[in-house]
C-alpha cells in the first residue's frame, strides 16, 4: 500500500515467505533451495526498505499475523504525521 503524497510505503509480509521470527517454517523437501529462497526474500526486503528510505520514504512493515486494527492505527499516525 502506498500513500504517495506522504511518501509512506506499507508492506504486509507473509510469515512463510518473509521468514517471520515467530511462525517461520522451512520445508524439509528440497530444504537447501528453500533456505536460499527465503534468505533472498529477506535480503530483498532489506534492500527495498533501504532504497525507499534513501528516496525519502517512510517504510512500515507488518506481519500477516499482527492485529490489523493496531497496524491501521500505526499507519494512520504516520500518514497524518501525529
N, CA and C atoms as an extended XYZ file, in Angstrom:
246
Properties=species:S:1:pos:R:3:atomname:S:1:resname:S:1:resid:I:1 pbc="F F F"
N         0.858       -1.150        0.000 N   UNK     1
C         0.000        0.000        0.000 CA  UNK     1
C         0.916        1.227        0.000 C   UNK     1
N         0.549        2.220       -0.776 N   UNK     2
C         1.379        3.409       -0.893 CA  UNK     2
C         0.534        4.650       -0.640 C   UNK     2
N         1.071        5.536        0.165 N   UNK     3
C         0.495        6.864        0.372 CA  UNK     3
C         1.491        7.833       -0.261 C   UNK     3
N         1.348        7.992       -1.578 N   UNK     4
C         2.328        8.734       -2.361 CA  UNK     4
C         2.544       10.155       -1.918 C   UNK     4
N         1.469       10.848       -1.585 N   UNK     5
C         1.604       12.235       -1.162 CA  UNK     5
C         2.401       12.392        0.116 C   UNK     5
N         2.386       11.384        0.931 N   UNK     6
C         3.108       11.399        2.215 CA  UNK     6
C         4.394       10.582        2.174 C   UNK     6
N         4.658        9.943        1.059 N   UNK     7
C         5.840        9.082        0.918 CA  UNK     7
C         5.901        8.022        2.006 C   UNK     7
N         4.801        7.298        2.143 N   UNK     8
C         4.732        6.192        3.094 CA  UNK     8
C         4.416        4.918        2.312 C   UNK     8
N         5.249        3.917        2.484 N   UNK     9
C         5.036        2.614        1.849 CA  UNK     9
C         4.746        1.594        2.943 C   UNK     9
N         3.681        0.829        2.763 N   UNK    10
C         3.264       -0.148        3.756 CA  UNK    10
C         3.328       -1.544        3.137 C   UNK    10
N         3.974       -2.454        3.835 N   UNK    11
C         4.073       -3.841        3.401 CA  UNK    11
C         3.462       -4.734        4.471 C   UNK    11
N         2.718       -5.738        4.037 N   UNK    12
C         2.221       -6.771        4.936 CA  UNK    12
C         2.897       -8.068        4.489 C   UNK    12
N         3.825       -8.524        5.307 N   UNK    13
C         4.637       -9.679        4.942 CA  UNK    13
C         4.020      -10.978        5.432 C   UNK    13
N         3.990      -11.957        4.558 N   UNK    14
C         3.536      -13.291        4.929 CA  UNK    14
C         4.584      -13.987        5.774 C   UNK    14
N         4.132      -14.688        6.791 N   UNK    15
C         5.058      -15.339        7.727 CA  UNK    15
C         5.971      -16.356        7.041 C   UNK    15
N         5.426      -17.130        6.129 N   UNK    16
C         6.259      -18.111        5.442 CA  UNK    16
C         7.249      -17.437        4.503 C   UNK    16
N         6.761      -16.608        3.602 N   UNK    17
C         7.598      -16.064        2.533 CA  UNK    17
C         8.647      -15.081        3.011 C   UNK    17
N         8.431      -14.480        4.169 N   UNK    18
C         9.375      -13.471        4.654 CA  UNK    18
C        10.053      -13.889        5.958 C   UNK    18
N         9.883      -15.145        6.333 N   UNK    19
C        10.586      -15.757        7.469 CA  UNK    19
C        10.313      -15.064        8.794 C   UNK    19
N         9.057      -15.001        9.146 N   UNK    20
C         8.647      -14.433       10.428 CA  UNK    20
C         9.407      -15.105       11.574 C   UNK    20
N         9.927      -14.325       12.512 N   UNK    21
C        10.673      -14.927       13.624 CA  UNK    21
C         9.798      -15.778       14.548 C   UNK    21
N         8.492      -15.629       14.471 N   UNK    22
C         7.595      -16.410       15.322 CA  UNK    22
C         7.049      -17.634       14.589 C   UNK    22
N         6.637      -17.459       13.340 N   UNK    23
C         5.915      -18.512       12.629 CA  UNK    23
C         6.655      -19.128       11.443 C   UNK    23
N         7.872      -18.725       11.204 N   UNK    24
C         8.593      -19.217       10.018 CA  UNK    24
C         8.770      -20.729       10.070 C   UNK    24
N         8.611      -21.347        8.928 N   UNK    25
C         8.898      -22.771        8.768 CA  UNK    25
C         9.718      -22.932        7.497 C   UNK    25
N        10.437      -24.025        7.428 N   UNK    26
C        11.201      -24.333        6.223 CA  UNK    26
C        10.804      -25.732        5.772 C   UNK    26
N        10.372      -25.865        4.539 N   UNK    27
C        10.014      -27.199        4.051 CA  UNK    27
C        11.208      -28.148        4.151 C   UNK    27
N        10.927      -29.401        4.419 N   UNK    28
C        12.001      -30.390        4.517 CA  UNK    28
C        12.410      -30.919        3.149 C   UNK    28
N        11.449      -30.982        2.227 N   UNK    29
C        11.789      -31.410        0.867 CA  UNK    29
C        12.504      -30.261        0.162 C   UNK    29
N        13.643      -30.573       -0.443 N   UNK    30
C        14.422      -29.568       -1.171 CA  UNK    30
C        14.832      -28.427       -0.233 C   UNK    30
N        15.195      -28.758        0.976 N   UNK    31
C        15.472      -27.790        2.044 CA  UNK    31
C        16.490      -26.720        1.637 C   UNK    31
N        17.597      -27.112        1.044 N   UNK    32
C        18.642      -26.138        0.682 CA  UNK    32
C        18.096      -25.058       -0.241 C   UNK    32
N        17.298      -25.464       -1.228 N   UNK    33
C        16.718      -24.492       -2.153 CA  UNK    33
C        15.819      -23.526       -1.405 C   UNK    33
N        14.968      -24.058       -0.508 N   UNK    34
C        14.048      -23.201        0.237 CA  UNK    34
C        14.777      -22.243        1.171 C   UNK    34
N        15.809      -22.722        1.829 N   UNK    35
C        16.584      -21.843        2.719 CA  UNK    35
C        17.149      -20.680        1.920 C   UNK    35
N        17.747      -20.980        0.776 N   UNK    36
C        18.316      -19.916       -0.067 CA  UNK    36
C        17.225      -18.970       -0.555 C   UNK    36
N        16.094      -19.516       -0.979 N   UNK    37
C        14.978      -18.693       -1.480 CA  UNK    37
C        14.476      -17.740       -0.399 C   UNK    37
N        14.242      -18.266        0.794 N   UNK    38
C        13.706      -17.438        1.874 CA  UNK    38
C        14.723      -16.398        2.336 C   UNK    38
N        16.000      -16.750        2.329 N   UNK    39
C        17.042      -15.767        2.666 CA  UNK    39
C        17.082      -14.651        1.625 C   UNK    39
N        16.936      -14.999        0.346 N   UNK    40
C        16.903      -13.974       -0.710 CA  UNK    40
C        15.699      -13.054       -0.516 C   UNK    40
N        14.568      -13.612       -0.127 N   UNK    41
C        13.389      -12.772        0.139 CA  UNK    41
C        13.693      -11.755        1.231 C   UNK    41
N        14.326      -12.209        2.306 N   UNK    42
C        14.660      -11.295        3.396 CA  UNK    42
C        15.657      -10.228        2.935 C   UNK    42
N        16.642      -10.628        2.163 N   UNK    43
C        17.614       -9.662        1.637 CA  UNK    43
C        16.938       -8.632        0.752 C   UNK    43
N        16.041       -9.093       -0.102 N   UNK    44
C        15.315       -8.172       -0.984 CA  UNK    44
C        14.469       -7.201       -0.172 C   UNK    44
N        13.839       -7.689        0.894 N   UNK    45
C        13.059       -6.805        1.761 CA  UNK    45
C        13.946       -5.705        2.343 C   UNK    45
N        15.108       -6.085        2.857 N   UNK    46
C        16.023       -5.086        3.439 CA  UNK    46
C        16.503       -4.096        2.378 C   UNK    46
N        16.819       -4.599        1.178 N   UNK    47
C        17.265       -3.717        0.096 CA  UNK    47
C        16.148       -2.760       -0.320 C   UNK    47
N        14.941       -3.253       -0.394 N   UNK    48
C        13.793       -2.412       -0.749 CA  UNK    48
C        13.596       -1.322        0.296 C   UNK    48
N        13.640       -1.705        1.567 N   UNK    49
C        13.491       -0.727        2.645 CA  UNK    49
C        14.565        0.352        2.554 C   UNK    49
N        15.807       -0.087        2.382 N   UNK    50
C        16.927        0.856        2.308 CA  UNK    50
C        16.766        1.799        1.114 C   UNK    50
N        16.417        1.250       -0.026 N   UNK    51
C        16.259        2.069       -1.232 CA  UNK    51
C        15.152        3.109       -1.046 C   UNK    51
N        14.022        2.680       -0.532 N   UNK    52
C        12.922        3.625       -0.328 CA  UNK    52
C        13.302        4.707        0.683 C   UNK    52
N        13.969        4.321        1.746 N   UNK    53
C        14.383        5.317        2.754 CA  UNK    53
C        15.380        6.323        2.159 C   UNK    53
N        16.269        5.833        1.310 N   UNK    54
C        17.212        6.745        0.643 CA  UNK    54
C        16.467        7.761       -0.222 C   UNK    54
N        15.312        7.374       -0.732 N   UNK    55
C        14.497        8.267       -1.556 CA  UNK    55
C        13.569        9.144       -0.719 C   UNK    55
N        13.663        9.018        0.605 N   UNK    56
C        12.866        9.871        1.484 CA  UNK    56
C        11.531        9.284        1.909 C   UNK    56
N        11.334        7.994        1.694 N   UNK    57
C        10.080        7.348        2.061 CA  UNK    57
C        10.163        6.792        3.473 C   UNK    57
N         9.013        6.728        4.122 N   UNK    58
C         8.868        6.011        5.381 CA  UNK    58
C         8.345        4.628        5.032 C   UNK    58
N         9.006        3.609        5.556 N   UNK    59
C         8.625        2.235        5.264 CA  UNK    59
C         8.055        1.604        6.528 C   UNK    59
N         6.857        1.071        6.401 N   UNK    60
C         6.209        0.363        7.506 CA  UNK    60
C         6.006       -1.081        7.086 C   UNK    60
N         6.417       -2.009        7.927 N   UNK    61
C         6.220       -3.432        7.645 CA  UNK    61
C         5.458       -4.071        8.792 C   UNK    61
N         4.500       -4.897        8.429 N   UNK    62
C         3.703       -5.627        9.400 CA  UNK    62
C         3.693       -7.092        8.993 C   UNK    62
N         3.586       -7.961        9.983 N   UNK    63
C         3.428       -9.389        9.700 CA  UNK    63
C         1.962       -9.703        9.499 C   UNK    63
N         1.694      -10.693        8.694 N   UNK    64
C         0.311      -11.074        8.410 CA  UNK    64
C        -0.470      -11.438        9.670 C   UNK    64
N         0.214      -11.886       10.715 N   UNK    65
C        -0.480      -12.305       11.927 CA  UNK    65
C        -0.755      -11.150       12.906 C   UNK    65
N        -0.216       -9.979       12.604 N   UNK    66
C        -0.412       -8.853       13.510 CA  UNK    66
C        -1.855       -8.361       13.474 C   UNK    66
N        -2.249       -7.777       14.568 N   UNK    67
C        -3.605       -7.234       14.690 CA  UNK    67
C        -3.801       -6.143       13.641 C   UNK    67
N        -4.759       -6.320       12.730 N   UNK    68
C        -4.937       -5.330       11.669 CA  UNK    68
C        -5.382       -3.960       12.185 C   UNK    68
N        -6.147       -3.931       13.260 N   UNK    69
C        -6.579       -2.643       13.821 CA  UNK    69
C        -5.372       -1.886       14.372 C   UNK    69
N        -4.489       -2.598       15.054 N   UNK    70
C        -3.274       -1.960       15.577 CA  UNK    70
C        -2.394       -1.462       14.427 C   UNK    70
N        -2.295       -2.251       13.360 N   UNK    71
C        -1.499       -1.835       12.204 CA  UNK    71
C        -2.087       -0.581       11.572 C   UNK    71
N        -3.403       -0.547       11.427 N   UNK    72
C        -4.063        0.634       10.851 CA  UNK    72
C        -3.819        1.859       11.723 C   UNK    72
N        -3.832        1.687       13.026 N   UNK    73
C        -3.563        2.809       13.932 CA  UNK    73
C        -2.166        3.378       13.698 C   UNK    73
N        -1.190        2.494       13.552 N   UNK    74
C         0.186        2.951       13.285 CA  UNK    74
C         0.253        3.666       11.951 C   UNK    74
N        -0.335        3.064       10.932 N   UNK    75
C        -0.309        3.662        9.591 CA  UNK    75
C        -0.970        5.042        9.625 C   UNK    75
N        -2.107        5.142       10.262 N   UNK    76
C        -2.815        6.424       10.327 CA  UNK    76
C        -1.977        7.488       11.017 C   UNK    76
N        -1.342        7.128       12.134 N   UNK    77
C        -0.496        8.103       12.851 CA  UNK    77
C         0.655        8.582       11.967 C   UNK    77
N         1.280        7.646       11.257 N   UNK    78
C         2.420        8.021       10.411 CA  UNK    78
C         1.947        8.884        9.241 C   UNK    78
N         0.891        8.459        8.571 N   UNK    79
C         0.406        9.199        7.404 CA  UNK    79
C        -0.060       10.595        7.804 C   UNK    79
N        -0.721       10.696        8.936 N   UNK    80
C        -1.196       12.004        9.391 CA  UNK    80
C        -0.101       12.852       10.050 C   UNK    80
N         1.022       12.203       10.354 N   UNK    81
C         2.122       12.929       10.971 CA  UNK    81
C         1.888       13.267       12.425 C   UNK    81
N         1.095       12.439       13.098 N   UNK    82
C         0.814       12.703       14.519 CA  UNK    82
C         1.520       11.743       15.428 C   UNK    82
